[in-house]
Amino acid sequence: MLIIFLSLSLVFAGEKYSADLYDLDGKTKLFTYEAERAESGQTMTYTAVYKDLSGQVVAQEKGEAVQGVFTKYEASRPPLEESGSVEVKDGKIHFNYTEKTKTSSSKDNFKNNTLFSGTLVPFLQANMDKVVGGQELSFPYVVWYRKETVGFKFVFDKEESGKLVFKMVPTNMLYRSLVNPLFFTLDKTTKKLISVKGRTMPKIKDGSRWKDVDSFVQYK
């Protein structure tokens, strides 16, 4: 089964940002998230850290875009001894992935509209009116642990109490049958990200195995 998780992303350049991750009912707190997105000249950098409730780092990531175009990304889940890197070179996007002591790699053609976690929400904010108007925004999204990009699109879901809800779904019909949508709730006026529902980056240990987590993410 294809599994895609959402790496959370910032809203405003040059700000530190944080959120709490709960179970889907929003009752049991599971993780915390802190990140920073900064701009220097034409370069945007993004860093984020996820911690469990004891303060242990369970996932982290960093990325870069130049003039709004993705250039590189790194991610890891220390408890799983898992890490990956993605970099654009010579018109290709290069993936490297390591799990414990095994490393593998792949490459694909690069597209200028490729998004990663640090550019995902700003892209949605910049195009909110188009999506509300019925336009579907498609883009390749970096999935580091699968060593590929996966096509997604934003579609408008609903409006409620001054908030707009958007869905992020795969563009491929087969993937759409395997991947649950991600739901983004933004303030209609300020465009501030309020919450996200869906697969997230950290995993939880269940016995001897690590399982994926769908969560409700409440931004502060």
Steps between C-alpha positions, in 0.01 A plus 500: 500500500633842407538721806557873477540711810487874528804682623362812664597837362518862603281785395705817539860558393746592772287363785529213739192284503360222716216252527373213712416166340204306642312187409233556234241580767721780631496360853831323558819698442767298322780731383617859479632682194727804473629653181651805343481636151743778409592692186837646405514665161343258253544195724238359736608251764274283712576291809264298720519266797239259636526375859311249709358599836824410677688749284675243280546596135297256292528670161671800346536663160653793318468631149582784264345682206655769283266755337214276604644191328592189699874425522563254785349321798612270783294300749545239770315295758771421761310231694462303175862561390355639178611798294484641150622784281365654182690740275451659160801477268529539122126492441453183704368442850725259690378288793706316761341295776659313791327258737732367770808401293336463159515791255323531165455775244297609199454799272231655285438800278452822698201732463513862616167472686629222727404565864636383835374560852644851529325626186175305514278727711636829361413364155144430613469842666616678185241316292206473743263710290566290191429175685181639658396603149523141380850487356701191592866567585722205406863453603765231562566451873833370634460165681850436629451150644348375172779663296252666265264789450126430504248713316246677723241772464313736729122512471250710696298298751275737698459827689394510864493784753745722316737212429583334169579129477709360216582142405835380372451188289715303251446579134546133405175303530675188633687695766177679589343165589793421732577835664266677740450873430672762713276781627630856550292760686593865444351826623299649214615857564860472620579172317672379817531122531283383792515121486582195290356149507682205349815291494794665672875441512562335842415136563392326820643174626245223536668202661806428289369686195469867403162607371391804299297772670200697376457804720324826563757779497409818687716801415575758768 
